Amino acid sequence: MSDRAQPPFTQPGDRVVLFDGVCKLCNAWARFLIRHDRERRFRLCSVQSEPGQALLAWFDLPTTHFDTMAYIEDGRLFVRSDAVLRIVGQLSWPWRLLSVLRVAPRTLRDWGYDRIALNRYRLFGRYDQCLLPNADHASRFLHD
């Protein structure tokens, strides 16, 4: 990594998935990662949490309106389809195979991503408040 400062709440080499903690689809994504990230590469962080808010602010992303998932790898930010494909590319087979979608133009990938992201509450629903990780999964989350 370059000599720029490290994002808050992270260490060099960290891989942090920021997700909307009240979105049912986003929570399903977090549970999917917990189940399929057998090597525990990724840390999860709700955008509504103190660390999530600090990371959003660090990268100049909105802190009150969440319309994309963000992924931080070794201090670098990835969003939208780039984030999803970078994450699945590090999972075990067969999920890693989905990373071949990188060959599609980013504008097309992001258009598809945006259709789902902008309608996720209507399509999948939302929780009244962020769900807390259970005791078995607490170590997978970035904490303050």
C-alpha positions as CSV (number, residue, x, y, z in Angstrom):
1,M,0.0,0.0,0.0
2,S,1.1,3.6,-0.5
3,D,2.1,5.9,2.3
4,R,-1.3,7.4,2.7
5,A,-3.1,6.9,6.0
6,Q,-5.0,3.8,6.8
7,P,-8.8,4.0,6.9
8,P,-10.3,4.1,10.4
9,F,-11.0,0.8,12.2
10,T,-8.9,-1.2,9.7
11,Q,-5.4,-2.7,9.7
12,P,-3.2,-3.1,6.6
13,G,-4.4,-6.1,4.6
14,D,-7.9,-6.0,5.9
15,R,-10.8,-6.9,3.6
16,V,-14.0,-5.2,4.8
17,V,-17.4,-5.6,3.3
18,L,-19.7,-2.6,4.1
19,F,-23.4,-3.4,3.8
20,D,-26.8,-1.9,4.7
21,G,-27.7,-3.4,8.0
22,V,-31.4,-2.9,7.6
23,C,-31.7,-4.3,4.1
24,K,-32.9,-7.9,4.0
25,L,-31.0,-8.6,0.8
26,C,-27.8,-7.1,2.2
27,N,-28.1,-9.2,5.4
28,A,-28.6,-12.3,3.3
29,W,-25.4,-11.3,1.4
30,A,-23.6,-11.0,4.8
31,R,-24.9,-14.4,5.9
32,F,-23.8,-15.9,2.5
33,L,-20.3,-14.5,3.1
34,I,-20.1,-15.9,6.6
35,R,-21.1,-19.4,5.3
36,H,-18.9,-19.4,2.2
37,D,-15.8,-17.5,3.3
38,R,-14.3,-20.5,4.9
39,E,-10.8,-18.9,5.2
40,R,-12.3,-15.9,7.0
41,R,-10.8,-13.4,4.5
42,F,-13.5,-10.8,5.0
43,R,-14.7,-8.7,7.9
44,L,-18.3,-7.4,7.7
45,C,-19.4,-4.0,8.7
46,S,-22.9,-2.4,8.7
47,V,-22.9,1.1,7.3
48,Q,-25.1,2.2,10.2
49,S,-22.4,1.2,12.8
50,E,-19.8,3.7,14.1
51,P,-17.0,2.0,12.1
52,G,-19.3,1.9,9.0
53,Q,-20.1,5.6,9.3
54,A,-16.4,6.4,9.8
55,L,-15.3,4.4,6.7
56,L,-18.0,5.9,4.5
57,A,-16.9,9.4,5.6
58,W,-13.2,8.5,5.0
59,F,-14.0,7.6,1.4
60,D,-16.4,10.5,0.9
61,L,-19.4,8.3,0.5
62,P,-22.9,9.3,1.7
63,T,-23.5,8.5,5.4
64,T,-27.3,8.8,5.4
65,H,-28.4,7.3,2.1
66,F,-27.0,3.9,1.1
67,D,-27.4,2.8,-2.5
68,T,-24.3,0.6,-3.0
69,M,-22.3,-2.0,-1.2
70,A,-18.7,-1.0,-0.7
71,Y,-15.7,-3.2,-0.3
72,I,-12.3,-2.1,1.2
73,E,-9.2,-4.2,0.4
74,D,-5.9,-3.1,1.8
75,G,-7.1,0.5,2.0
76,R,-8.6,0.6,-1.5
77,L,-12.3,1.1,-2.1
78,F,-14.4,-0.8,-4.6
79,V,-18.1,-0.2,-5.1
80,R,-21.1,-1.7,-7.0
81,S,-20.3,-4.6,-9.4
82,D,-16.5,-4.2,-9.0
83,A,-17.0,-4.8,-5.2
84,V,-19.2,-7.9,-5.7
85,L,-17.0,-9.5,-8.4
86,R,-13.8,-8.8,-6.4
87,I,-15.4,-10.5,-3.4
88,V,-16.8,-13.6,-5.2
89,G,-13.4,-14.0,-7.0
90,Q,-11.9,-14.8,-3.6
91,L,-14.4,-17.3,-2.5
92,S,-14.2,-21.1,-3.1
93,W,-15.5,-22.9,-6.1
94,P,-18.1,-22.6,-7.6
95,W,-18.7,-19.0,-6.4
96,R,-15.3,-17.9,-7.7
97,L,-16.6,-18.7,-11.2
98,L,-18.9,-15.7,-11.1
99,S,-15.9,-13.4,-11.3
100,V,-15.8,-14.1,-15.1
101,L,-18.5,-11.5,-15.3
102,R,-15.7,-8.9,-15.1
103,V,-15.3,-9.3,-18.8
104,A,-18.6,-7.5,-19.3
105,P,-18.3,-3.7,-19.6
106,R,-18.5,-2.0,-16.2
107,T,-21.3,0.3,-17.4
108,L,-23.5,-2.8,-18.2
109,R,-22.5,-4.5,-14.9
110,D,-23.2,-1.4,-12.8
111,W,-26.5,-0.8,-14.6
112,G,-27.7,-4.3,-13.6
113,Y,-26.3,-3.8,-10.1
114,D,-28.1,-0.4,-9.7
115,R,-31.5,-1.9,-10.8
116,I,-31.3,-4.3,-7.8
117,A,-29.7,-1.9,-5.4
118,L,-32.2,0.9,-6.0
119,N,-35.2,-1.4,-5.6
120,R,-33.9,-3.7,-2.9
121,Y,-36.2,-2.6,-0.1
122,R,-39.3,-2.9,-2.3
123,L,-38.2,-6.3,-3.7
124,F,-36.7,-7.9,-0.6
125,G,-37.9,-5.8,2.4
126,R,-36.1,-4.1,5.3
127,Y,-35.7,-4.6,9.0
128,D,-36.8,-1.9,11.5
129,Q,-33.2,-1.9,12.9
130,C,-29.8,-3.4,12.2
131,L,-29.6,-7.1,13.1
132,L,-26.8,-7.9,15.5
133,P,-24.5,-10.8,14.7
134,N,-25.0,-13.9,16.8
135,A,-22.2,-14.9,19.2
136,D,-20.7,-17.4,16.7
137,H,-20.3,-14.7,14.0
138,A,-19.3,-11.7,16.1
139,S,-15.6,-12.1,15.3
140,R,-16.4,-11.7,11.6
141,F,-17.7,-8.1,12.1
142,L,-15.6,-5.0,12.3
143,H,-16.2,-3.4,15.8
144,D,-15.5,0.0,17.3
